[in-house]
Amino acid sequence: MKQRRFCESKVYRFKRFMRKGYGAFASLRKVVNIGVVGGAVLTCMHVSTTSAQQVTGEEQQKVMEQELDEVMVTAFRIETPVNQTAKLVTVITKEQVERAPVQSIQDLLVYVANMDVVQRGGHGVQADISIRGGSFDQNAVLLNGVNLSNSHTGHYSFDIPVNLSDIERIEIIHGPSALIYGASAFSGGIHIITKKSADTRLQANIEAGMHNLRGMEIRGAAEIGKTTNSLSAGYNSSEGYIANSDYDIYNLFWQTHYQINEVNKLDLNLGLNDKKYGANTFYSAVYPEQYEHTRSYAGSIKGEFGTRLKVIPILYWNRHHDQFDLVRGTDFGRNFHRNDTYGANLIFTYQSRLGTTSLGGELRKEDIMSSVLGKPMAEAHRRYIMYDDRTNSSVALEHTVSWNWWVASAGVLMNHNTILSGQYKFYPSVNVSYRPVDEVRLYTSWSRSTRMPTFTDLYYTTETHHGNEGLRPERSESWDMGVKYKSRMVSGYLTGFLLWGRDMIDWVKETPDATKWVSWNMTKINTRGIEAGVKFRVGELVPLSYICYVLYIKLS
């Protein structure tokens, strides 16, 4: 007797999503094979045709895993499938952001292995991020491909106008990454990528709690012709849990994505971030009544044109204002700063039978007007009597080749900064990965990077500190080796690394009785460590959320 099966699984394959919802297929327990996600990152992917056929559950699982492995990350100057990267890359997805019990981007980063987050207050008031033992000045922070690393001080690198509801994903690259993110990626890089689709038209979040805690976030998105537009606003405040720990934070972020045709597109980003907070012992325990008011403006326009030969131009501008009071509400130790960063990037990528070649260049100017940082101005400008600037120019060349189970890439960044008096520095990188079987990937990488001293390192001179105009750039070199494993039920990784640092910058006291900290180039700091992580997919057996256990071991 023949029986008709009502739970028969079928495979649906799409070459490109046309901004249509596909969540219905999940509720029907269908398998959706993603060929190209028309959001921001999947630019070219091979998708074979299929014919009507019966597909077993095991075959469906293999197909799905193969497709999901093709998620692209910017772990190189070109977009690369995450399963082919020879560097350790951690990706925080929008689904993880939505499920996580967090209030800020800094809260999210707490869950990443080998990343240390020192927060000073809730809702991302201020935080120092460290990757693999580096300092808060040694990480590159990017928003949609634009480097927002603050040349005034790394304390402000996360004064960015993005709300949690804007985030599509966050990519964290572990280890020196000058070839990928530029001269500021001494120990790693954090790349925040925002949503380009209007899958959620309107969403809002309101919270309240002790110490007069208030929070609100609202985001709306709409499609108008060939454009997708979104606007998000956030406000968070609290009276603080101890004296002088109150804060008020405002965020505003506008984004327009213009899909000119199937391959060409433009993205416009505009944002404002404003913070006022009591900085109780943030920088010195001697002065518990410190206070800070910062305001950041960010704007960028990014294009992407072509397929086989792709051209990516980027123009951007960031401005950061800061008022710092050593004693709140008084002129004692009060200073003002205005930091501007202007930049232009132009990237070419070409795909051929020999692999993918990327050639990119960046011209970036950083300046500061201040009441204490820089060199004396001929004529004062409002509150500012000091000024300094520098220009950083770089050219990067990289080639990636894939052969059978091997993927290899090699490249070099040539960098020049005007503080180096005509010197040109080269920072090479080599990465290799090998996949002996479907479930296992072995990888190794070697790279060099650098970090320019901040304007604070060079000039900050107060009652407690004294800058050093003669500082040299920091230099780093690293070697990684690891293995990744991925199956239906479990995935994991194990990575060992060595990181050599030279000309390290730190604040020291020249004598035990000295009253001021002075910025110096330390001789060297070497770091070695092991990173390991494992994820169990319990949802493959029962309809539960993924349970993830991460083990992090560091040897120093």
C-alpha positions in Angstrom: 0.0 0.0 0.0 1.4 3.3 -1.0 1.4 6.2 1.4 1.5 9.9 0.5 4.1 11.9 2.5 3.0 15.3 3.5 6.4 16.3 5.1 8.5 15.9 2.0 11.4 18.4 1.9 12.1 20.3 -1.2 15.0 22.6 -2.2 14.4 26.2 -3.5 17.3 27.9 -5.0 17.5 31.7 -5.7 20.1 33.5 -7.6 19.4 36.9 -6.1 16.8 38.2 -3.6 14.8 41.1 -5.0 14.2 42.7 -1.6 11.4 40.2 -1.0 10.8 38.4 2.2 11.9 34.8 2.3 11.1 34.0 6.0 7.9 32.2 4.9 10.0 29.4 3.6 11.5 28.8 7.0 8.1 28.4 8.6 7.3 25.8 5.9 10.5 24.0 6.8 11.9 24.4 3.3 15.6 24.7 2.5 16.6 28.0 0.9 19.9 28.0 -0.8 21.3 31.5 -0.9 23.2 32.4 -4.1 23.7 36.1 -3.8 22.5 38.3 -1.0 21.7 41.7 -2.5 22.5 43.6 0.7 26.1 44.7 0.8 28.7 42.0 0.7 28.0 39.1 -1.6 29.1 40.5 -4.9 29.9 37.4 -7.1 29.2 33.8 -6.3 28.9 30.7 -8.5 25.5 29.0 -8.4 24.9 25.9 -10.5 21.5 25.1 -12.0 19.4 22.2 -10.7 16.8 19.9 -12.1 13.8 18.4 -10.4 15.0 15.6 -8.1 14.4 13.9 -4.8 16.9 15.2 -2.2 17.6 13.4 1.1 17.8 15.2 4.4 21.6 14.5 4.5 22.1 16.0 1.1 20.0 19.0 2.0 22.2 19.6 5.0 25.4 19.5 3.0 24.0 21.9 0.4 22.9 24.3 3.1 26.2 24.2 4.9 28.1 24.7 1.6 26.0 27.8 0.9 26.3 29.3 4.3 30.1 28.9 4.1 30.0 31.4 1.3 29.0 34.3 3.6 31.5 37.0 2.7 33.7 39.0 5.1 36.1 41.8 4.4 39.0 39.9 5.9 41.1 41.2 3.0 40.9 44.3 0.9 38.6 42.2 -1.2 35.6 40.3 0.0 36.3 36.7 0.9 34.2 33.7 1.9 34.6 33.4 5.6 35.5 29.7 5.3 38.5 30.6 3.1 40.1 33.2 5.3 43.5 32.4 6.6 43.1 34.8 9.5 41.0 34.4 12.6 37.8 36.4 12.0 35.0 36.6 14.5 31.6 37.6 13.0 28.7 38.8 15.2 25.5 38.6 13.1 22.4 40.7 13.4 20.5 37.7 14.8 23.1 37.5 17.6 22.8 41.2 18.2 19.0 40.9 18.5 19.2 38.0 20.9 22.0 39.3 23.1 21.2 41.0 26.4 23.3 44.1 25.6 22.8 47.8 25.5 25.7 48.9 23.3 28.3 47.7 20.7 30.9 47.6 23.5 28.7 45.1 25.4 28.6 42.8 22.3 32.4 42.8 22.1 32.6 41.4 25.6 31.6 38.0 24.1 34.5 37.8 21.7 37.5 35.6 22.7 40.8 37.4 23.2 39.2 40.8 23.3 39.2 42.8 26.5 36.6 45.5 27.1 37.0 48.0 29.9 33.8 50.0 30.2 33.3 53.2 32.2 29.5 53.3 32.5 26.5 51.9 30.8 25.1 52.3 27.3 28.6 52.6 25.8 29.5 55.8 27.6 33.2 55.1 27.1 35.2 51.9 26.7 38.8 50.9 25.9 38.9 47.9 23.6 42.0 45.6 23.5 42.7 42.8 21.0 45.3 40.2 21.9 46.8 42.3 24.6 47.1 45.5 22.6 46.0 48.9 23.9 42.9 50.9 23.1 45.0 53.0 20.6 46.1 49.9 18.6 42.8 48.8 17.1 41.4 50.1 13.8 37.6 50.8 14.1 35.7 51.0 10.8 32.1 51.8 9.9 31.0 50.5 6.4 34.6 50.5 5.1 35.5 53.9 6.6 38.3 54.1 9.2 36.9 56.0 12.3 40.0 55.5 14.5 40.5 58.7 16.4 43.9 60.4 16.0 43.2 62.5 19.2 43.0 59.4 21.4 41.7 55.9 21.2 39.4 56.6 24.1 37.0 58.2 21.5 37.2 55.6 18.7 33.8 54.3 19.7 32.1 57.7 19.7 30.2 56.5 16.6 26.6 57.4 15.6 25.3 53.8 15.2 22.4 52.2 17.2 22.2 48.5 17.8 19.2 48.2 15.4 21.4 49.5 12.6 23.9 46.6 12.7 23.9 44.0 10.0 27.1 42.4 11.4 30.4 43.1 13.1 33.7 41.6 11.9 36.7 41.4 14.2 40.1 40.5 12.8 42.5 39.2 15.3 46.2 40.2 14.9 48.0 43.0 12.9 46.1 43.9 9.8 47.7 46.9 8.1 47.2 45.4 4.6 43.4 45.2 5.3 42.5 48.2 7.5 45.5 50.5 7.2 48.3 51.8 9.5 46.1 51.9 12.7 45.5 48.2 12.8 48.4 47.3 15.1 46.8 44.4 16.9 43.6 44.0 15.0 40.5 45.6 13.6 36.8 46.0 14.2 34.5 46.5 11.2 30.9 47.5 11.9 28.6 47.0 8.9 25.0 48.4 8.9 21.8 47.1 7.3 21.1 48.0 3.7 17.6 46.5 3.4 14.2 47.5 4.6 13.1 44.1 5.9 11.9 45.7 9.1 9.9 48.9 8.4 9.6 50.2 12.0 11.0 49.0 15.3 11.3 50.6 18.7 12.7 49.8 22.1 12.1 51.5 25.4 13.7 50.8 28.8 13.8 52.1 32.3 15.4 51.2 35.5 17.1 52.2 38.8 19.1 55.4 39.2 16.6 57.1 36.8 17.8 55.0 33.9 16.0 55.8 30.7 16.5 54.4 27.2 14.8 54.7 23.8 15.7 53.6 20.3 13.6 53.8 17.2 14.4 52.9 13.6 12.4 53.3 10.4 13.2 52.1 6.9 11.5 52.6 3.5 12.1 51.8 -0.1 11.6 54.7 -2.5 12.2 53.8 -6.1 15.7 52.3 -6.4 16.7 53.6 -2.9 16.4 52.1 0.5 16.4 54.7 3.2 16.7 54.3 7.0 16.8 56.6 10.0 17.5 55.6 13.5 17.6 57.7 16.7 18.6 56.7 20.2 18.7 58.3 23.6 20.1 56.9 26.9 20.6 58.6 30.3 21.1 57.8 33.9 21.9 59.7 37.1 24.6 57.1 37.8 25.1 54.5 40.4 27.8 56.5 42.3 28.7 60.2 42.5 29.6 61.9 39.2 28.7 58.9 37.0 25.6 60.4 35.3 25.3 60.5 31.5 23.2 61.6 28.6 23.8 60.0 25.1 22.2 60.9 21.8 22.6 59.0 18.5 21.2 59.8 15.1 22.1 57.8 12.0 20.8 58.3 8.4 21.6 55.8 5.6 20.6 55.7 1.9 21.4 52.7 -0.3 20.9 53.4 -4.1 20.9 50.3 -6.2 21.6 51.8 -9.6 21.3 48.4 -11.4 22.1 44.8 -10.6 25.8 45.4 -10.0 26.3 49.1 -9.4 25.3 50.9 -6.2 26.0 53.9 -3.9 25.8 54.2 -0.2 25.4 57.5 1.8 25.9 57.6 5.6 25.4 60.6 7.9 25.5 60.5 11.7 25.6 62.4 15.0 26.8 61.2 18.4 26.6 63.4 21.5 27.6 62.4 25.0 27.7 64.3 28.3 29.0 62.3 31.3 30.6 62.5 34.7 34.0 60.9 34.3 34.5 59.7 37.9 38.2 58.6 38.0 38.2 57.8 34.3 41.7 59.1 33.8 43.1 59.8 37.2 41.9 58.7 40.7 43.3 62.0 42.1 40.5 63.9 40.5 37.1 62.1 40.9 35.1 65.1 39.6 36.2 64.9 36.0 33.6 65.7 33.4 33.4 65.3 29.6 31.2 66.4 26.7 32.0 64.9 23.3 30.2 65.4 20.0 31.0 63.5 16.7 29.8 64.1 13.2 30.4 61.4 10.5 29.6 61.4 6.8 30.6 59.2 3.9 29.7 58.2 0.4 30.8 54.9 -1.1 30.3 53.5 -4.6 30.7 50.0 -6.1 30.8 49.6 -9.8 31.6 46.7 -12.2 31.8 42.9 -11.8 34.9 41.3 -13.1 36.7 44.7 -12.8 35.3 46.3 -9.7 35.9 49.9 -8.7 35.1 51.1 -5.2 35.6 54.8 -4.4 35.0 56.2 -0.9 34.9 59.8 0.4 34.5 60.5 4.1 34.8 63.2 6.8 34.6 62.9 10.6 34.7 65.7 13.2 35.1 65.1 16.9 34.6 67.9 19.6 35.7 67.4 23.2 35.4 69.5 26.3 37.2 68.0 29.3 37.0 69.3 32.9 39.5 68.1 35.4 37.1 69.4 38.1 33.5 69.5 36.9 32.0 72.9 36.6 35.2 74.8 37.0 38.0 76.2 34.7 40.6 74.2 36.6 42.2 71.8 34.1 39.5 72.5 31.5 40.5 72.0 27.8 38.9 71.9 24.4 39.7 69.9 21.3 38.4 69.7 17.8 39.7 66.8 15.7 39.0 66.5 11.9 39.7 63.6 9.6 39.2 63.9 5.8 39.9 60.9 3.5 39.5 59.3 0.1 39.9 55.7 -0.9 40.0 54.1 -4.3 40.1 50.4 -4.7 40.3 48.2 -7.8 39.7 44.5 -7.9 40.1 42.3 -10.9 39.1 38.6 -11.2 40.8 36.3 -13.7 41.8 32.7 -14.1 44.9 33.5 -12.1 42.9 34.7 -9.1 41.8 38.0 -7.7 44.0 41.1 -7.7 43.3 44.1 -5.5 45.0 47.5 -5.8 43.9 50.2 -3.4 45.0 53.6 -2.2 44.0 56.0 0.6 44.8 59.7 1.2 43.9 60.7 4.8 44.4 64.0 6.6 44.1 64.3 10.4 44.3 67.6 12.2 43.5 69.0 15.7 42.8 72.4 17.1 43.1 72.5 20.9 43.7 74.6 24.0 46.6 72.2 25.0 47.5 69.8 22.1 49.6 70.8 19.2 51.9 73.7 18.4 51.1 77.4 19.1 48.9 79.1 16.4 49.8 82.4 15.0 46.3 83.6 15.8 43.8 82.0 18.2 40.6 80.6 16.8 37.8 80.8 19.3 38.9 78.6 22.2 41.8 77.1 20.4 45.4 78.3 20.6 47.2 75.1 19.5 47.2 73.3 16.1 48.8 70.4 14.3 48.1 68.1 11.3 49.5 65.2 9.4 48.7 63.4 6.2 48.8 59.7 5.7 49.0 58.2 2.2 49.1 54.5 1.5 49.0 52.1 -1.5 48.1 48.4 -1.0 48.6 45.5 -3.6 47.3 42.0 -2.9 46.7 38.9 -4.9 44.5 35.9 -3.9 44.6 32.5 -5.7 42.5 29.4 -5.1 43.5 26.0 -6.3 41.7 22.8 -5.4 41.7 22.8 -1.6 44.3 25.6 -1.3 43.7 29.3 -0.9 46.7 31.7 -0.7 47.0 35.4 -0.6 50.0 37.8 -0.4 50.3 41.5 -0.5 52.0 44.6 0.8 51.0 48.0 2.1 53.3 51.0 1.3 52.6 53.8 3.9 53.9 57.3 4.3 53.0 59.7 7.1 54.3 63.3 7.1 55.5 62.9 10.7 58.1 60.4 9.3 60.0 63.1 7.3 59.8 61.5 3.8 60.2 57.9 5.0 58.2 55.2 3.2 57.4 52.0 5.2 56.3 48.6 3.8 54.1 46.2 5.7 53.7 42.8 4.0 51.3 40.0 4.7 51.1 36.3 3.6 48.1 34.0 4.3 47.6 30.3 3.4 44.8 27.9 4.1 44.3 24.2 3.2 41.1 22.1 3.4 42.1 18.4 3.4 38.4 17.3 4.0 35.1 19.2 3.9 35.0 19.6 7.7 38.5 20.7 8.4 40.5 23.8 7.4 44.1 24.5 8.3 45.5 28.0 8.1 48.5 30.1 8.8 49.3 33.8 8.3 52.2 36.2 8.8 51.9 40.0 8.8 53.4 43.3 9.9 51.6 46.5 11.0 52.2 49.9 12.7 50.5 52.5 14.7 51.1 56.3 14.6 51.3 58.1 18.0 48.1 60.0 18.8 48.0 63.7 19.3 47.6 63.0 23.0 50.8 60.9 23.0 52.7 63.7 21.4 51.4 66.8 23.2 49.3 66.1 26.3 50.8 68.2 29.0 48.8 69.0 32.2 49.2 68.9 35.9 49.6 65.1 35.7 51.1 64.3 32.2 53.7 65.5 29.8 53.7 64.6 26.1 56.7 63.8 23.9 56.9 65.2 20.4 59.8 62.9 19.5 57.8 59.6 19.7 58.3 57.0 16.9 55.5 54.9 15.4 54.9 51.6 17.0 55.7 48.4 15.0 54.2 44.9 15.2 54.8 41.5 13.6 52.7 38.4 14.1 52.5 34.8 13.1 49.3 32.7 13.5 48.6 29.0 12.9 45.3 27.3 13.5 42.6 24.8 12.5 38.9 25.1 12.0 36.3 22.3 12.2 32.7 22.4 11.0 30.1 19.7 11.0 26.3 19.4 11.3 26.3 19.3 15.0 29.5 21.1 16.1 32.0 23.7 14.9 35.2 25.0 16.5 38.6 26.4 16.1 42.0 26.4 17.8 44.6 29.1 17.0 48.1 29.8 18.4 49.8 33.2 17.8 53.0 35.1 18.4 53.0 38.9 18.4 56.1 40.9 18.5 55.8 44.7 19.4 58.6 47.2 19.0 58.8 50.9 19.9 55.8 50.5 22.1 54.3 53.8 23.5 53.4 54.0 27.1 53.1 56.6 29.9 55.8 56.1 32.6 57.3 58.0 35.5 61.0 58.8 34.9 61.8 58.5 38.6 59.9 57.0 41.6 59.3 60.5 43.0 58.2 62.0 39.7 54.8 63.8 39.8 54.0 63.5 36.1 53.6 60.7 33.6 55.7 61.0 30.4 55.0 59.3 27.1 57.9 57.1 26.0 58.8 54.5 23.3 59.3 51.3 25.3 61.8 48.8 23.8 59.6 45.8 23.1 56.6 43.8 24.2 56.1 40.2 23.0 52.8 38.4 23.4 52.0 34.7 22.8 48.7 33.0 23.2 46.1 30.4 22.3 42.5 31.0 21.3 39.9 28.2 21.2 36.2 28.1 20.7 33.4 25.5 20.1 29.8 25.8 19.2 27.2 23.0 19.6 24.1 23.1 17.4 21.5 21.6 19.7 18.8 22.9 17.4 19.7 20.2 14.9 18.1 17.7 17.2 15.4 19.7 19.0 13.9 23.1 18.2 16.0 25.0 20.6 18.2 28.1 20.1 21.9 27.5 19.4 23.9 27.0 22.6 27.5 28.3 22.3 30.3 27.7 24.7 33.5 29.6 24.1 36.8 28.7 25.7 39.5 31.3 25.8 43.0 30.5 27.0 45.8 33.1 26.9 49.4 32.4 27.7 51.7 35.4 28.4 
